[in-house]
């Protein structure tokens, strides 16, 4: 299948450094995880001991606290992932870019159906190189963000195209998109744009994706789509 690639975005999204802030944040997250797990276990045991109708409200309150603790655990997990990225080393593997894109589209299809959004996939079969899991994580971040931004009845298109040296896996939605200022800041740790402030999240998804792609010898690109919405692109080297 022949795919006419759109022009590359002019400026890659800023790649976060992982030397000082991420290392400190990851160390702090690691220290917090132990006490958090202990508290979570004790609350679960307490909830299970509260039986009978008189304790129903107390059980519900504990359940609500546990739900918030699960969210906190997810945040700590993303901080640890951010701190674990090493730009200078790490095993690099070949990856079937179109195959990975198809797998991720399939994984998000159920959520897209619930939101009334259509997912489509197009592209060429090409092999790239990556630090293990980089493309999968980047596409998951792109698709999750796109599904939150896309209006009901719209399309999210995933396209894979390549040049002799680079392969691009692009996710394009028909949502509100981002301003130039938001695009310039999108990969800053914990920063969230206007559209992202109305939903839960850590503000680390694009940060981690950009760092993983950089560790793979590639980069992340963000830009506005010609017809509205956002283009988020994972760029990787083509395998020799």
C-alpha positions in Angstrom: 0.0 0.0 0.0 1.4 3.4 -1.0 1.2 6.1 1.6 2.0 9.8 0.8 3.7 11.1 3.9 2.7 14.5 5.3 5.5 16.9 5.8 7.5 16.4 9.0 6.7 18.9 11.8 9.2 21.7 11.8 10.4 21.5 15.4 10.6 18.3 17.4 9.0 18.5 20.9 11.5 19.4 23.6 13.2 16.3 25.0 13.4 16.4 28.8 16.6 15.7 30.5 16.8 12.9 33.0 19.8 13.9 34.9 18.7 16.0 37.9 15.0 16.6 38.3 13.8 13.2 37.1 16.4 11.3 39.1 15.4 13.2 42.3 11.7 12.8 41.6 12.1 9.1 40.9 14.1 8.6 44.1 11.4 10.3 46.1 8.7 8.2 44.3 10.6 5.1 45.2 10.8 6.1 48.8 7.1 6.9 49.0 5.9 3.7 47.3 6.8 1.5 50.3 4.8 3.4 52.9 1.9 3.8 50.4 1.7 0.0 49.8 1.7 -0.6 53.6 -1.1 1.9 54.2 -3.1 0.5 51.3 -2.8 -3.1 52.7 -3.8 -2.0 56.2 -6.8 -0.1 54.8 -7.9 -3.2 52.9 -7.6 -5.4 56.0 -9.6 -2.8 58.0 -12.3 -2.7 55.3 -12.6 -6.4 55.3 -13.1 -6.5 59.1 -16.0 -4.0 58.9 -19.0 -6.2 58.3 -22.7 -5.6 58.7 -25.1 -2.7 57.8 -23.8 -0.3 60.6 -20.4 -0.2 59.0 -21.6 0.3 55.4 -20.7 4.0 55.3 -17.3 3.3 56.9 -16.5 0.6 54.3 -17.5 3.0 51.5 -15.3 5.7 52.8 -12.3 3.3 53.0 -13.1 2.2 49.4 -13.0 5.8 48.2 -9.7 6.3 49.9 -8.3 3.2 48.3 -9.4 4.4 44.9 -7.4 7.7 45.4 -4.5 5.6 46.6 -4.6 3.6 43.4 -4.4 6.8 41.4 -1.5 8.0 43.5 0.3 4.7 42.8 -0.2 5.2 39.1 1.4 8.6 39.4 4.4 7.2 41.2 4.7 4.6 38.6 5.0 7.2 35.9 7.5 9.2 37.9 9.6 6.0 38.3 9.4 5.3 34.5 10.5 8.9 33.8 13.5 8.5 36.1 14.4 5.1 34.7 15.0 6.4 31.2 18.7 6.5 30.3 19.6 8.4 27.2 23.1 7.1 26.9 22.6 3.4 27.1 20.1 0.6 27.0 19.5 -2.4 24.7 18.2 -1.5 21.3 16.0 -3.9 19.3 14.3 -4.0 16.0 10.5 -3.4 15.9 7.8 -3.9 13.3 6.3 -0.4 13.5 3.1 -1.0 11.5 2.6 -4.2 13.5 2.9 -2.4 16.8 0.6 0.4 15.6 -2.0 -2.3 14.7 -1.7 -3.9 18.1 -2.2 -0.6 19.9 -5.1 0.4 17.8 -6.7 -2.9 18.6 -6.0 -2.4 22.3 -7.8 1.0 22.4 -10.7 0.0 20.1 -13.1 -0.8 22.9 -12.6 2.5 24.6 -12.9 4.3 21.3 -16.2 2.5 20.7 -17.5 3.7 24.1 -16.6 7.3 23.3 -18.1 7.1 19.8 -14.8 7.7 18.1 -13.5 5.8 15.0 -9.9 4.5 14.9 -8.3 4.0 11.6 -4.9 2.6 10.6 -2.9 3.1 7.4 0.7 2.9 6.4 3.6 0.9 5.1 5.4 -2.1 6.7 8.8 -0.9 7.9 11.2 -2.0 10.6 12.6 0.5 13.1 14.9 0.4 16.1 14.0 1.2 19.6 14.7 0.8 23.3 12.3 -2.0 24.2 8.7 -0.8 24.7 9.4 2.8 23.5 7.0 2.8 20.5 4.3 0.9 22.4 4.4 3.4 25.3 4.5 6.4 23.0 1.5 5.3 20.9 -0.5 4.5 24.1 0.1 8.0 25.4 -0.8 9.5 22.0 -4.0 7.4 21.7 -5.1 8.0 25.3 -4.7 11.8 24.8 -6.4 11.7 21.4 -9.4 9.8 22.8 -9.9 12.4 25.5 -9.6 15.2 23.0 -11.6 13.8 20.1 -15.3 14.8 19.8 -17.9 12.1 19.4 -18.3 10.9 15.9 -14.8 12.0 14.8 -11.9 10.0 13.6 -8.5 9.2 15.1 -6.1 8.2 12.3 -2.8 6.3 12.9 -0.4 6.4 10.0 3.0 4.8 9.5 5.3 6.2 6.9 9.1 6.3 6.3 12.0 7.9 4.6 15.3 6.1 3.9 16.5 6.9 7.5 13.5 7.5 9.7 10.1 5.9 10.3 7.2 7.9 11.7 4.1 6.6 13.5 1.6 9.4 13.6 -1.6 9.7 15.6 -3.9 12.5 14.4 -7.2 13.5 16.0 -9.9 16.1 15.3 -10.0 17.6 18.7 -9.3 21.2 19.7 -5.5 20.8 19.2 -2.9 22.9 21.0 -1.6 26.4 20.7 2.1 27.1 19.7 2.8 27.8 23.4 1.2 24.6 24.5 3.1 22.5 21.9 6.4 24.1 23.0 5.7 23.1 26.7 3.9 19.8 26.2 6.8 17.6 27.1 7.7 19.5 30.3 7.4 17.3 33.3 4.0 17.7 35.1 2.8 20.5 32.7 -0.7 20.1 31.5 -2.4 22.0 28.7 -5.9 23.6 28.8 -7.6 20.5 27.4 -5.8 18.2 29.9 -6.8 20.1 33.1 -10.3 18.8 33.0 -9.3 15.1 33.4 -7.2 13.0 35.7 -3.5 12.5 34.8 0.0 13.2 35.9 1.3 15.4 33.1 4.1 12.9 32.6 2.9 10.8 29.6 4.5 12.9 26.9 7.6 13.5 29.0 8.2 9.8 29.4 7.4 9.1 25.7 9.8 11.8 24.5 12.6 10.5 26.7 12.1 6.9 25.6 12.1 7.9 21.9 15.3 10.0 22.4 16.9 7.0 24.1 16.1 5.0 21.0 17.8 7.5 18.8 14.6 9.1 17.7 12.4 11.9 18.9 8.8 13.1 19.5 7.1 15.6 17.2 3.9 17.6 18.0 2.0 19.9 15.7 -1.4 21.1 14.5 -3.2 19.0 11.9 -4.3 20.9 8.7 -7.9 20.1 9.4 -7.8 20.8 13.1 -6.7 18.6 16.0 -3.2 17.5 17.0 -0.5 15.5 15.2 1.6 13.4 17.6 4.4 11.5 16.0 6.9 8.9 17.3 10.0 9.1 15.1 12.5 6.2 15.2 15.6 5.2 13.1 14.9 2.8 10.3 16.6 -0.5 10.9 19.6 -1.3 8.7 
